[in-house]
Amino acid sequence: MSNESFDKSAVEKSLRAVVDPATNKDVVTLGMVKHIAVFEGAIRIVLELSPQAASIQEQLRATVDRAVRQAAVVACANIETLEIDFVAPKVAAPSTAPTSTQGEASNPLPLVKKIIAVGAGKGGVGKSTVAVNLAVGLARMGHSVGLLDADIYGPSAPTMLGMDDVGTKAKGQMLMPFELHGIKAMTIGKLVDPDKALVWRGPMAHGAFKQLATQTDWGELDYLIIDLPPGTGDVALTMSQMLPVAGAVVVCTPQRVAQDDARRAVRMFQNLGVEVLGVVENMSFFTAPDGKEYDLFGRGGAEIMAQTMGLPFLGSIPIHIALRENSDSGTPLENWKNATMGASLDALCQRIEAQVKLAEMAGRTDRPTLTISP
C-alpha cells in the first residue's frame, strides 16, 4: 500500500487498537480523537486528555505511536513524521487567563446566538479584511450580524466601514452600535482620538475589551464576529474566558513566515479551549487585467498548513484591486459587485457557517479518565 492509501481513515482504524482496559473501549469510541491529518507521509494526531489524566500522557503517546507505526508496516506505507499532541477538553479553563469574577461566569451576551473570533499570528495578513467581509457576507445571507473591532491597538473598522462621519451614541450606560452596511459594529477607534497611540498594559486592554463587548447594546444577533488583535496576547485570553465563543478563524498568507505565526495562533486557540473552525489563505494570488495569474507570495501554503494541523481549509482570497479600494473607501458591499470576488466571499461565508454547525453538532464533553495498557 502506498502512502496515499494510508490515509486518515487508515490512521483512525489503527487507533481503535488503543484500548482502555477499564472500559474496554478504544480512544476513537471514547471520542478522544480530535484531529487526524495525513499529508505526504506526515501524520499529526490530536487527542483530548483531561488534566486529571496527565500522568498517563506519555504512556498514551507511546501506545498510539506504536499502534500507528505497526499499522503502517502492515500496509507497506512509509511514515516520515508522526506528531501526537494533546489538548484539554473544551470545558477546561485556560490556566494563563486572568482570574474570572462571579459576574463573568455566566454568558454576558445571552441574545447573541454564535460568536466567531477572527485571529492571525501576525499583522498585515488581512485579518480585518476577512472579519469585515465575513460579517457583511453573513448579513447578505439573511443573518443579523454584529462586528466587534477588538483590535485595541490598531482598529481598522473606522476606515473599512466608512465611519468618518458617523457619531457615537449612548443610552444610559450602554453604547449604541453603529448600524451600516447591513450590520451592527463597535470599535474603540470611534471612542478615542484616532491619532493617539494606545500604550496600554494587559489590565487596560482587558477592561477595554470587556466594555466594548458587554456594554454595547447589540440586541438579538445570529452572529457576532470579533476581529482580534494579531498575535497571542491579552485580548484573546480575556475573550476566551468571558464569552462563549463558537469557534475561531485563523487568517494566513501563503509564505512560510506567515504560516509559522499562524501555527502559534492555532495553538493559542486550542490551549484556550476555543474550537478552530479553519484557516483562510489571504492574498493567495493576483490576477492581472490580461487574465494571467501571479503568485506574488506563493500559493497554497496556508492550505498545506491547515491539512498538516488537521484543520479545515476554508478557502483562498486573491489579491484584488477592487477589494483594496473598497476597504480603503469603507464600502464593503461593493465587493459583491464583482462576480468573481463576490462568489469567493460567499463561498468563504458558507464554509465558515458550515464549520460552526459541525462544531455544534460534535459538542465537547468531559472525557473519562483512561488507564492505558502498554
GUBAVEX-620750 format. One record per atom (N, C-alpha, C): residue in three letters; x, y, z. Coordinates in pm, whole numbers, plus 50000, padded with zeros to 5 digits. Layout:
ALAXYZ ...
END
This chain:
MET500864988050000 MET500005000050000 MET500895012450000 SER500555022449921 SER501325034749913 SER500965044050027 ASN501775054850040 ASN501455064850142 ASN500085070850120 GLU499705072249990 GLU498405078049957 GLU497275069250011 SER497495056050016 SER496455046950062 SER496365046550214 PHE497475049950280 PHE497455050550426 PHE496955064450466 ASP495645066050458 ASP495045079150473 ASP494455080950613 LYS493645091250627 LYS493055094550756 LYS492245082950813 SER491465076250726 SER490645065150774 SER491505053450821 ALA492655051350754 ALA493555040650796 ALA494175043750931 VAL494525056350953 VAL495075060351083 VAL494025058551192 GLU492795062951162 GLU491725061451261 GLU491495046851295 LYS491555038251194 LYS491375023851218 LYS492465018551310 SER493695023351290 SER494805018651374 SER494615023051519 LEU493985034651540 LEU493785039651675 LEU492745031451753 ARG491955023751683 ARG490975015251752 ARG491645003651826 ALA492945002151800 ALA493704992051875 ALA494184997352011 VAL494035010452034 VAL494435016452160 VAL493225016152253 VAL493205006452344 VAL492015003652424 VAL492275006452572 ASP491285012652636 ASP491315014752780 ASP490795002152848 PRO491614995052922 PRO491174982452983 PRO490064984253085 ALA489974996253144 ALA488944998553246 ALA487554998553186 THR487435003853065 THR486125004553000 THR486014995152881 ASN487154989652838 ASN487224981052720 ASN486774988452594 LYS487015001652593 LYS486685009752476 LYS487945016352423 ASP487995018352291 ASP489175024452230 ASP489055039752231 VAL490165046452199 VAL490195061052206 VAL489275067652103 VAL489005060651993 VAL488085066251893 VAL486655065851946 THR486275054452000 THR484925053052055 THR484695062552172 LEU485745064652252 LEU485635073652367 LEU485585088252326 GLY485795091152197 GLY485725104952149 GLY486945113252179 MET488075106752204 MET489285114152239 MET490025119452117 VAL489755113752000 VAL490485117851880 VAL489875130651826 LYS490625141551839 LYS490105154551798 LYS490415157551652 HIS491645154551610 HIS492035157151471 HIS492985146251423 ILE492875143051295 ILE493845134551226 ILE494165141251094 ALA495445143251066 ALA495865148950937 ALA496955140150878 VAL496825137250749 VAL497815129150678 VAL498185136550551 PHE499465139150532 PHE499895146450413 PHE501305142250375 GLU501445135250262 GLU502735131350205 GLU503665125050309 GLY503165115250381 GLY503985108050477 GLY504065114450613 ALA503495126550630 ALA503465133250760 ALA502095131050824 ILE502095126450947 ILE500855123551019 ILE500825131751147 ARG499695137951174 ARG499505145051301 ARG498195140551363 ILE498265137151491 ILE497095132651566 ILE496955141551689 VAL495735146251714 VAL495455154251832 VAL494435146651917 LEU494775144352043 LEU493905137052134 LEU493495146252249 GLU492265144952293 GLU491805152052413 GLU492105143552535 LEU492695149752635 LEU493015142652759 LEU492795152252874 SER492015148052971 SER491715156853085 SER492965158953168 PRO493075170553234 PRO494245173053320 PRO494445162453427 GLN493345156353472 GLN493435146053575 GLN494175133653525 ALA494225131953393 ALA494885120153336 ALA496255123453282 ALA496815134853321 ALA498115139153266 ALA499225129153293 SER499095121353400 SER500165112053438 SER500345100953335 ILE499315098253254 ILE499435087553154 ILE499705092853014 GLN499945105953003 GLN500075111852870 GLN501195105452789 GLU502375104452848 GLU503505099052772 GLU503315084252741 GLN502695076952832 GLN502395062952806 GLN501405061652691 LEU500405070452692 LEU499415070352585 LEU500045074152452 ARG500955084052456 ARG501635088252333 ARG502405076352272 ALA503115069152358 ALA503895057752309 ALA502995046852254 THR501865044452319 THR500935034152273 THR500345037852138 VAL499955050352122 VAL499405054951994 VAL500465054351884 ASP501675058951915 ASP502775058651818 ASP503005044351769 ARG503055034951864 ARG503305020951828 ARG502175015351741 ALA500925018551775 ALA499785013251701 ALA499765018251557 VAL500045031151539 VAL500015036951404 VAL501165031551321 ARG502345030651379 ARG503515025851304 ARG503365011051268 GLN502795003251357 GLN502564989051325 GLN501584987551210 ALA500524995851212 ALA499554995251102 ALA500194999650971 ALA501095009550977 ALA501775014150855 ALA502675003250799 VAL503364995950886 VAL504224984950841 VAL503394974350770 VAL502274970750829 VAL501384960850767 VAL500884965650631 ALA500644978650621 ALA500124984450496 ALA501234987850398 CYS502504985150436 CYS503654988350350 CYS503715003250318 ALA503335011450415 ALA503365025950397 ALA504525031750479 ASN505125042250428 ASN506255048650496 ASN505765060950572 ILE506125061950699 ILE505805073750780 ILE507075081850796 GLU507055094050743 GLU508215102850758 GLU508215109850893 THR507085115050932 THR506955121451064 THR505615117651125 LEU505615115451255 LEU504385112251327 LEU504345121151452 GLU503415130451453 GLU503285140051563 GLU502005137151640 ILE502135135751770 ILE500995132751857 ILE500905143651962 ASP499825151251960 ASP499645162352053 ASP498415159952139 PHE498375166852253 PHE497255165652345 PHE496675179352375 VAL495355180052385 VAL494685192352427 VAL493705188852537 ALA493455198552623 ALA492485196552729 ALA491075197452671 PRO490095191052733 PRO488705192552687 PRO488295207152686 LYS487355210452602 LYS486945224352582 LYS486445230652710 VAL485905222752799 VAL485345228352922 VAL486425232453021 ALA487675228352997 ALA488735231753091 ALA489055246553084 ALA489235253053196 ALA489535267353200 ALA490985269453163 PRO491305279953084 PRO492685282753048 PRO493515286753169 SER494665280353184 SER495465282553303 SER496135296253304 THR496325302353183 THR497025315153176 THR496085326953168 ALA494775324553168 ALA493815335553156 ALA493675342853288 PRO493245355453281 PRO493015362853406 PRO491955355953491 THR492045357253623 THR491085350853711 THR489715356953688 SER488715348453667 SER487375353553636 SER486675358053763 THR485715366853745 THR484885371253856 THR483555364053847 GLN482775364753952 GLN481495357753954 GLN480585362853844 GLY480665375953813 GLY479795381553712 GLY480115376853572 GLU481365372353550 GLU481755367853418 GLU481535352953399 ALA481105345953504 ALA480935331453494 ALA479795327853402 SER478775336353393 SER477645333753304 SER477835341353174 ASN477005338153075 ASN477105344452945 ASN476625358952953 PRO477515368652927 PRO477105382752936 PRO476345387352811 LEU476285379152707 LEU475595382852583 LEU474565372052548 PRO473525370752629 PRO472555359852607 PRO471745361052478 LEU471695373052420 LEU470905374952297 LEU471725372352170 VAL473005369152187 VAL473865366052073 VAL473965350852060 LYS473555345651946 LYS473505331051930 LYS474895324951911 LYS475715330851825 LYS477025324951796 LYS478075335951787 ILE479225333351846 ILE480355342651843 ILE481505336051769 ILE482035342951669 ILE483165337851590 ILE484315347751602 ALA485465342851645 ALA486665351151653 ALA487475349651526 VAL488035360651478 VAL488935360451362 VAL490295365151410 GLY491285356451399 GLY492605359651451 GLY493695356651350 ALA494915360851384 ALA496075358451299 ALA497315358851387 GLY498335351451346 GLY499565351151422 GLY500385363751408 LYS500175371351300 LYS500935383551277 LYS500055393851208 GLY500465406351211 GLY499705416851145 GLY499995417250996 GLY499125423950923 GLY499345426050781 GLY498925414750690 VAL498205404750743 VAL497805393450660 VAL496355394650612 GLY495665405350651 GLY494285407250605 GLY493235401850699 LYS493575400950827 LYS492625395850926 LYS491365404550932 SER491545417650937 SER490385426550945 SER489575426250816 THR490245424550704 THR489545423250576 THR488625411150579 VAL489125400050630 VAL488315387950640 VAL487165390050738 ALA487455396150853 ALA486415398250955 ALA485275407050902 VAL485625418150839 VAL484605427350788 VAL483755420750680 ASN484405414050585 ASN483655407950476 ASN482895395450520 LEU483375388650624 LEU482605377650681 LEU481325382950743 ALA481435393850820 ALA480245399650883 ALA479245404350778 VAL479725411750678 VAL478825416850574 VAL478255405350491 GLY479095395250462 GLY478635383750384 GLY477555375850455 LEU477705373550584 LEU476675366450660 LEU475385374550666 ALA475515387850676 ALA474325396350675 ALA473605395450540 ARG474375394650431 ARG473765393250299 ARG473015380050286 MET473415369950365 MET472755356950363 MET471485356950448 GLY471155368450509 GLY469915369550584 GLY470065369050734 HIS471305368750784 HIS471525368050928 HIS471625382050989 SER471285383051117 SER471565395251191 SER472975393951249 VAL473835403651217 VAL475275402151244 VAL475825414651311 GLY476715412451407 GLY477465423151469 GLY478945421051445 LEU479695431951440 LEU481145431351425 LEU481785439251538 LEU482575432351621 LEU483305438951729 LEU484765440151687 ASP485195452351663 ASP486595455051631 ASP487365455451762 ALA487935443751799 ALA488625442351927 ALA490125444551914 ASP490565449451797 ASP491985452551780 ASP492245465751852 ILE492465464851981 ILE492565476652067 ILE493655486252021 TYR494785480551974 TYR495945488851942 TYR495935494151798 GLY495215487551709 GLY495185492151570 GLY493845489551505 PRO492785496451552 PRO491435493951499 PRO491325497751351 SER490735488751272 SER490595490951128 SER489175494051086 ALA488205490851171 ALA486795492451133 ALA486415506751093 PRO486935517151160 PRO486525530651118 PRO486795533350971 THR487925528450920 THR488245530350778 THR487485520550690 MET487505507750727 MET486945497350640 MET485425497750633 LEU484795504050734 LEU483335505450732 LEU482895519750702 GLY483845528750675 GLY483505542450640 GLY482815550050751 MET483425550350869 MET482785556450986 MET483195570951012 ASP483895577250921 ASP484425590650946 ASP483355600650990 ASP482195600050929 ASP481155609950956 ASP480045604551047 VAL480305593251112 VAL479295587151198 VAL479615590451343 GLY478645595551415 GLY478855599351555 GLY478505587951651 THR479125588251769 THR478845578151870 THR477575581751946 LYS476865571251992 LYS475645573252068 LYS475645563952189 ALA474975568252294 ALA474855560052414 ALA473445561352469 LYS473005550652537 LYS471705550752604 LYS471965546352748 GLY471985555852838 GLY472355552752975 GLY473815548552982 GLN474065536753037 GLN475415531653048 GLN475835523152928 MET474945521652831 MET475205512852718 MET475585520852593 LEU476585515952522 LEU476945521552393 LEU476005516152286 MET475615524552194 MET474775520152084 MET475675516751965 PRO475515504851909 PRO476395501151797 PRO476105509451673 PHE477105510751589 PHE476935517451461 PHE476225507751366 GLU475215512351297 GLU474475503751205 GLU474715508651062 LEU475435500450986 LEU475775504050849 LEU476195491550774 HIS475965491750642 HIS476275480450553 HIS475535467750594 GLY474395469150662 GLY473595457550700 GLY474035450750827 ILE475015456550899 ILE475505450451023 ILE475535460751135 LYS475705455851257 LYS475975464451372 LYS477465463451404 ALA478075474451441 ALA479525474251465 ALA479885482951584 MET480975479051651 MET481525487151757 MET483045486351749 THR483715497651771 THR485165498251764 THR485675509051857 ILE486805506451920 ILE487415516552006 ILE487945528251923 GLY488095525951792 GLY488575536451704 GLY487665548451697 LYS486395546951737 LYS485465558251738 LYS485295563951878 LEU485995558451976 LEU485865562952114 LEU487095570352164 VAL488185570152086 VAL489425576952125 VAL489905585352007 ASP490855593952034 ASP491475602051930 ASP492135592851828 PRO491765593751700 PRO492325584551601 PRO493835585551585 ASP494435596651624 ASP495895598151611 ASP496635594551739 LYS495875590351842 LYS496515587351970 LYS496965572851975 ALA498215570752017 ALA498725557152034 ALA498275551852169 LEU497625540152168 LEU497135534352292 LEU498225525452352 VAL498955530952447 VAL500035523552513 VAL499445517852642 TRP498825506152628 TRP498095500152739 TRP498725487052782 ARG498775485052913 ARG499155472052966 ARG497955462552964 GLY498225449952999 GLY497195439752992 GLY495885443153061 PRO495895447653187 PRO494625450653255 PRO493805461253184 MET494455471053121 MET493715481453050 MET493095475852923 ALA493825467352853 ALA493275460852733 ALA492105451852773 HIS492245444852884 HIS491175436352936 HIS489915444552961 GLY490085455953028 GLY488945464453059 GLY488295470352935 ALA489125474252837 ALA488575480052714 ALA487775469752637 PHE488305457552629 PHE487565447152557 PHE486255444052628 LYS486305442852759 LYS485085439752835 LYS484025450452812 GLN484425463152811 GLN483455473852790 GLN482865473252650 LEU483725471452549 LEU483235470952412 LEU482285459252389 ALA482615447652449 ALA481815435652425 ALA480505435752502 THR480575439552630 THR479405437752716 THR478615450352744 GLN479195462052714 GLN478455474452735 GLN477995480552603 THR477945472352500 THR477345476352372 THR475985469652361 ASP474965477252325 ASP473615471952314 ASP473455465052178 TRP473915452552171 TRP473905445152044 TRP472495440952003 GLY471595439352099 GLY470285433852067 GLY470415419152033 GLU469465413951957 GLU469495399951916 GLU470355398351791 LEU471315389251797 LEU472205386751684 LEU472295371851656 ASP472355368451529 ASP472685354651492 ASP474185352151506 TYR474975362151468 TYR476425360951474 TYR477045373951526 LEU478055372551611 LEU478915383651648 LEU480335379851604 ILE480895387451511 ILE482245384951462 ILE483195393851542 ILE484235387851599 ILE485215395351678 ILE486535395651603 ASP486955407651566 ASP488235409751499 ASP489295411951606 LEU490105401551633 LEU491085402051741 LEU492355409251698 PRO493135414151795 PRO494465419251760 PRO495335407851709 PRO496335410651627 PRO497225399951583 PRO498055394551699 GLY498525382451685 GLY499375376651787 GLY498595368851891 THR499255366252004 THR498685357752108 THR498725365052242 GLY497925375652253 GLY498025384152371 GLY496805384252461 ASP496715394952539 ASP495735395952647 ASP494285395652600 VAL493995402052487 VAL492595403052444 VAL492015389252414 ALA492795380652348 ALA492305367152319 ALA492065359352448 LEU492935361052546 LEU492755354352674 LEU491475359152742 THR491255372252741 THR490055377852802 THR488805372752732 MET488825372952599 MET487665368452522 MET487305354052553 SER488315345352557 SER488055331052576 SER487435328152712 GLN487755336352811 GLN487205334152944 GLN485835340652960 MET485645352052897 MET484445359952919 MET483265355552833 LEU483535351152709 LEU482455348652614 LEU482415334052568 PRO481225328852538 PRO481105315252484 PRO481365315252334 VAL482625314252296 VAL483005315352155 VAL482705302252082 ALA481955303151971 ALA481615291151894 ALA482825285651820 GLY483755294351783 GLY484945289751711 GLY485765301451662 ALA486965298151615 ALA487885308451566 ALA488325305251423 VAL488495315951345 VAL489025315151209 VAL490415321251211 VAL491395314151158 VAL492775319051154 VAL493105323251012 VAL493605335550995 VAL493935340950864 VAL495445340350844 CYS495855336250724 CYS497275334450695 CYS497535337550549 THR498705342650517 THR499125344150378 THR500005332250341 PRO500285330250212 PRO500935317650171 PRO502365315650219 GLN503115326350244 GLN504535324550269 GLN504825318050404 ARG506005312050414 ARG506355303950531 ARG506325311850661 VAL506835324250658 VAL506915331950783 VAL505515334350839 ALA504535336350753 ALA503155338250800 ALA502575325250853 GLN502935314050790 GLN502475300950839 GLN502985298250979 ASP504245301351004 ASP504825298751136 ASP504055306151244 ASP503725318851217 ASP502975326651316 ASP501535321751327 ALA500945317451215 ALA499565312451218 ALA499475299651301 ARG500505291351296 ARG500525279251379 ARG500445282851528 ARG501155293351564 ARG501125297651704 ARG499725302551742 ALA499065309451650 ALA497695313951678 ALA496755302051696 VAL496925291851611 VAL496115279751623 VAL496335273251759 ARG497615271851797 ARG497935265751926 ARG497335273752042 MET497345287052029 MET496765295452133 MET495285292252151 PHE494535292152040 PHE493095289452050 PHE492845275552107 GLN493635265752064 GLN493455252152115 GLN493755251552264 ASN494785258452308 ASN495115258552451 ASN494045265452533 LEU493355275052472 LEU492285282152542 LEU490945274952532 GLY490935263452466 GLY489695255852454 GLY488735261552351 VAL489225269552257 VAL488375275252152 VAL488505266752026 GLU487395261951975 GLU487395253751854 GLU487945261951736 VAL488915256551664 VAL489435263151545 VAL488615258351425 LEU487845267351368 LEU486945263851258 LEU487705261251128 GLY488865267451113 GLY489655265250992 GLY490565276950962 VAL491235275750847 VAL492245285450805 VAL491835291650672 VAL492015304750661 VAL491775312150536 VAL493105316750481 GLU493345314450351 GLU494545319650287 GLU494195332650216 ASN494735343650265 ASN494505356650203 ASN495695360350114 MET495455369150017 MET496495373249921 MET497085360949852 SER496205351849813 SER496655339049759 SER497335340549624 PHE496815349249539 PHE497415351549407 PHE496855364549352 PHE497445369249246 PHE496985381649182 PHE496665378749035 THR495485382748992 THR495085381148853 THR495225394648782 ALA496105395248684 ALA496345407548609 ALA495175410348513 PRO495075422548462 PRO493985425848369 PRO493935416848246 ASP495095411048206 ASP495095402148090 ASP494695387948127 GLY494345385748254 GLY493885372548296 GLY494985363448349 LYS496225367548339 LYS497325359148387 LYS497435360248539 GLU497665348748603 GLU497755348248748 GLU499205348448794 TYR499465356148899 TYR500815357048955 TYR500755353349102 ASP501625344249144 ASP501705340149284 ASP502755348849353 LEU502335360749393 LEU503275370549449 LEU503895365549580 PHE503125358549660 PHE503615353549788 PHE503635338349791 GLY503625332049675 GLY503455317549671 GLY501965314649674 ARG501595302049668 ARG500185298449676 ARG500055284749740 GLY499035283249822 GLY498745270249881 GLY499425267450013 GLY500285276450060 GLY500985273950185 GLY500055272450304 ALA499045280950311 ALA498105280350422 ALA497265267650416 GLU496955263250295 GLU496175250950280 GLU496975238950330 ILE498255238450295 ILE499115227450342 ILE499235227850494 MET499405240050548 MET499485241450693 MET498225236350760 ALA497055239950704 ALA495785235650762 ALA495685220350763 GLN496085214150652 GLN495965199650644 GLN496905192750742 THR498135197550752 THR499085191250844 THR498695193150989 MET497915203551018 MET497455205851155 MET496075199851181 GLY495525193051080 GLY494225186751097 GLY493075196551103 LEU493205207651031 LEU492175218151033 LEU491515219450897 PRO490255223450893 PRO489605226050765 PRO490255237950694 PHE490385236950562 PHE490825248450483 PHE489575255250430 LEU489395267850466 LEU488145274850439 LEU488105281950305 GLY489265283350240 GLY489285289550108 GLY490365299950092 SER490545304049967 SER491565314049932 SER490905326949887 ILE491505338049924 ILE491055351149877 ILE492195357249797 PRO492005359749668 PRO493085365349586 PRO493305380149614 ILE494455385149571 ILE494705399549574 ILE493855405849464 HIS493025415149501 HIS492135421449403 HIS492145436449427 ILE492375444049323 ILE492455458549336 ILE491165464249395 ALA490035459149350 ALA488745464249399 ALA488565461649548 LEU489065450349597 LEU488955447149738 LEU489725457249822 ARG490905460949775 ARG491695471149844 ARG490995484649837 GLU490495488349720 GLU489835501349704 GLU488595502349793 ASN487795491549796 ASN486575491849875 ASN486875491850025 SER487985485650065 SER488385485950206 SER488825499950245 ASP489585506550158 ASP490055520050188 ASP488915530250189 SER487915527950105 SER486815537550095 SER485665534350191 GLY485755523050261 GLY484715519450356 GLY483415515250293 THR483495508150179 THR482295503750107 THR482355488750081 PRO482275480450186 PRO482455466050167 PRO481415459350078 LEU480205464650073 LEU479175458549989 LEU479535459049841 GLU480405468549804 GLU480835469549665 GLU481625457249621 ASN482175449749717 ASN482945437849681 ASN482095427549609 TRP480805427649636 TRP479925417749573 TRP479465421949433 LYS479845433849390 LYS479515438049253 LYS480455431749152 ASN481585426649201 ASN482475418849116 ASN482095404149132 ALA481655397749024 ALA481095384349033 ALA482085374249091 THR483335374849043 THR484335365149089 THR484655367049237 MET484875379649277 MET485205382349416 MET484015379449507 GLY482835383249464 GLY481645380649543 GLY481415365749564 ALA481665357849458 ALA481485343349470 ALA482465337349570 SER483715342149570 SER484705336649663 SER484375340549807 LEU483865352649828 LEU483485356949962 LEU482255349350012 ASP481285347149923 ASP480105339349960 ASP480485325149998 ALA481395319249919 ALA481825305549948 ALA482525304850084 LEU483325315050114 LEU484015315550243 LEU483005316150357 CYS482015324750345 CYS480985326050450 CYS480225312950469 GLN479895306350359 GLN479155293850367 GLN479975282850434 ARG481275282350403 ARG482125272050465 ARG482255274450615 ILE482435287050653 ILE482575290150796 ILE481285286950869 GLU480145290450810 GLU478875287350874 GLU478695272250888 ALA479115264750787 ALA479025250150794 ALA479895244550905 GLN481105250150922 GLN482005245451027 GLN481445248551166 VAL480775259851180 VAL480145263151308 VAL479085252651341 LYS478285249051242 LYS477225239151265 LYS477825225451299 LEU478925221751231 LEU479585209051260 LEU480135208851402 ALA480725220051444 ALA481265220951579 ALA480155219651683 GLU478995225751654 GLU477865224851746 GLU477355210551755 MET477285203751639 MET476795190051637 MET477745180751710 ALA479055183251696 ALA480035174551761 ALA479975176151911 GLY479915188751958 GLY479865191252100 GLY481125186452169 ARG481425191952284 ARG482585187552362 ARG482115184652504 THR482395172752551 THR482015168852686 THR483215163452759 ASP483075161652888 ASP484155155752966 ASP484445141752917 ARG485715138352908 ARG486115125152868 ARG486465116752992 PRO486255103752987 PRO486625095453102 PRO488135094953119 THR488565092753242 THR489995090953268 THR490415077053228 LEU491485076053149 LEU491895063153095 LEU493025056953175 THR493095043953166 THR494255036453211 THR494705028253091 ILE495785032553026 ILE496215026252902 ILE497235015252930 SER496975003552877 SER497934992652891 SER499004993752785 PRO500254990652818 PRO501334991352718 PRO501174980252616 
END
